[in-house]
Amino acid sequence: MYGICHLSIIPLRKDSTSKSELVSQLIYGELFKVLESNEKWFFIECIDDKYKGWINHSQFKEISDHDLKKVLKIKAKYLNNLTAEIETENGTMSIIIGSKISSCFILNHKLKTRTNSKNSIIENSFKFLNSPYLWGGRTPYGIDCSGFTQQVYKLNGFQLSRDANQQVIQGKEIILEDAKPGDLAFFGEDGISHVGIIMNSNKIIHAFGSVRIDDLNQNGIINSISNKLTHKLKKTVTY
């Protein structure tokens, strides 16, 4: 059985309870496969990034195998504006940046505004600047470090996995001196626990407290206000 995110955002939980940890979010138009279910919850796998979690039955929208194939045949298009409105059978609904608008025809929804076609990773990353940090978040209203990099790269046609320790193995490792704006830097003590987008002039934009810009050197991230090292550099990766 397959489903589609028919709401602007659907929380993805670690366990089948509303009090469980938020591990990620489904964004409008994303497709998923149901792996198992109980009385009130579905355990699903997102088709785009293979991430798994539980969603509530009340937020579930099934689609047929035929409709799934129709959507997958179309080149994916994502909302590049911060917000937009969708016309539904029950009135308008707001959706947010990163929504998979190429899926909306399956839901008989119609996009009311035109999308932005910019292709700059750094330029798109600024659209999330000052967004609050939220573990499991993937939107400008709350986002974590790997959700930020995943969403920005998605807007530019690259599909990254959900977590930083998954994203790091998808690209080619390079040294920091060879990195270009838009490449990713990964941080941690033992394993990989943080990721950010490299900018010009030894700067990095990343989600830490909020999406912010700090300094970057061979040691790691230097807080631009306190001038203290906050994250130890582990790897630099290009895609």
Residue pairs with C-beta under 8 A, 6 or more apart in sequence:
1 33
1 34
1 62
2 31
2 32
2 33
2 34
2 62
2 63
2 64
2 65
2 68
3 31
3 32
3 33
3 34
3 42
3 44
3 60
3 61
3 62
3 63
4 29
4 30
4 31
4 32
4 61
4 63
4 71
4 103
4 106
4 107
5 26
5 27
5 28
5 29
5 30
5 31
5 32
5 61
5 100
6 28
6 61
6 107
7 28
7 59
7 93
8 27
8 28
8 93
8 94
8 95
8 96
8 99
9 25
9 26
9 27
9 28
9 96
9 138
9 139
10 25
10 26
10 55
10 59
11 22
11 25
11 55
11 136
12 22
12 23
12 24
12 25
12 26
12 44
12 46
12 51
12 53
12 54
12 55
12 136
13 20
13 21
13 22
13 23
13 41
13 53
13 54
13 55
14 20
14 21
14 22
14 23
14 53
14 54
15 21
15 54
16 38
16 40
16 41
16 43
16 54
17 41
18 56
20 54
21 135
21 136
22 134
22 135
22 136
22 137
23 51
23 53
23 136
24 46
24 51
24 53
24 136
24 138
24 147
24 162
25 136
25 137
25 138
25 139
25 147
26 32
26 46
26 55
27 96
27 98
27 99
27 100
27 138
27 139
28 86
28 95
28 96
28 99
28 100
28 101
28 104
29 99
29 100
29 101
29 102
29 103
29 104
30 46
30 47
30 48
30 100
30 103
31 46
31 47
31 48
31 63
31 68
31 71
31 72
31 100
31 103
32 44
32 45
32 46
32 47
33 44
33 45
33 47
34 42
34 43
34 44
35 43
35 44
35 45
35 52
36 42
36 43
37 43
37 57
39 57
40 56
40 57
41 54
41 55
41 56
41 57
42 54
42 55
42 56
42 57
42 60
43 52
43 53
43 54
44 52
44 53
44 54
44 55
45 51
45 52
46 52
46 162
47 72
48 100
48 159
49 150
49 159
49 160
49 161
49 162
50 161
51 161
51 162
51 163
61 107
63 71
63 106
67 106
70 106
71 102
71 103
71 106
74 102
75 102
76 100
76 102
77 100
77 101
77 102
77 115
78 97
78 98
78 99
78 100
78 101
78 102
78 115
78 154
78 155
79 95
79 96
79 97
79 98
79 99
79 101
79 111
79 115
80 97
80 115
80 116
80 117
80 118
80 124
80 155
81 97
81 113
81 115
81 116
82 96
82 97
82 127
82 140
83 94
83 95
83 96
83 97
84 94
84 95
84 99
84 101
84 111
84 112
84 113
84 115
85 92
85 93
85 94
85 95
85 111
85 112
85 113
86 92
86 93
86 94
86 95
86 104
86 109
86 110
86 111
86 112
87 109
87 110
87 111
87 112
88 107
88 108
88 109
89 108
92 112
93 109
95 101
96 139
96 140
96 141
97 127
97 128
97 139
97 140
97 151
97 155
98 138
98 139
98 151
98 154
98 155
101 111
101 115
104 110
104 111
118 124
119 156
119 157
120 156
120 182
121 152
121 153
121 156
121 181
121 182
121 197
122 181
122 182
122 197
122 199
122 205
124 152
124 155
124 156
125 148
125 152
125 197
125 205
125 211
126 205
127 140
128 140
128 143
128 148
128 151
128 152
128 207
128 211
129 205
129 211
129 212
129 213
130 210
130 211
130 212
131 139
131 140
131 141
131 142
131 143
131 148
131 207
131 210
131 211
132 141
132 142
132 143
132 209
132 210
133 142
133 143
133 144
133 145
133 207
133 208
133 209
133 210
133 211
134 142
134 143
134 144
135 144
136 144
136 147
137 143
137 144
137 147
138 144
138 147
138 150
138 151
139 151
143 151
143 207
143 211
144 207
145 164
145 194
145 195
145 196
145 206
145 207
145 208
146 160
146 162
146 163
146 164
146 166
146 167
146 195
147 162
147 207
148 197
148 206
148 207
148 211
149 160
149 164
149 167
149 184
149 195
149 196
149 197
150 160
150 161
150 162
150 167
152 197
153 159
153 160
153 239
154 160
158 239
160 166
160 167
160 170
160 239
161 167
161 170
164 186
164 192
164 193
164 194
164 195
165 191
165 192
165 193
167 184
167 186
167 195
167 237
168 184
168 186
168 192
168 195
168 234
168 235
168 237
170 237
170 239
171 184
171 237
171 238
171 239
172 237
172 238
172 239
173 235
173 236
173 237
174 183
174 236
174 237
174 238
175 236
176 185
176 216
176 217
176 218
176 233
176 236
178 236
178 238
179 185
179 198
179 236
179 238
180 198
180 238
181 198
181 199
181 200
182 197
182 198
183 197
183 198
183 236
183 237
183 238
183 239
184 195
184 196
184 197
184 198
184 236
184 237
184 238
184 239
185 195
185 196
185 197
185 198
185 204
185 216
185 233
185 235
185 236
185 237
186 192
186 194
186 195
186 233
186 234
186 235
186 236
186 237
187 193
187 194
187 195
187 196
187 220
187 221
187 231
187 232
187 233
187 234
188 194
188 231
188 232
188 234
189 232
192 234
192 235
194 206
194 208
194 231
195 206
196 204
196 205
196 206
196 207
196 216
196 221
197 204
197 205
197 206
198 204
198 216
198 236
199 205
199 213
202 215
202 216
202 217
203 213
203 214
203 215
203 216
204 213
204 214
204 215
204 216
204 221
205 211
205 212
205 213
206 212
206 214
206 221
208 214
208 221
208 230
208 231
212 224
213 224
214 221
214 222
214 223
214 224
214 230
215 221
215 222
215 223
215 224
216 222
216 233
217 233
218 233
219 229
219 232
219 233
220 229
220 230
220 231
220 232
220 233
221 229
221 230
221 231
221 233
222 228
222 229
222 230
223 229
223 230
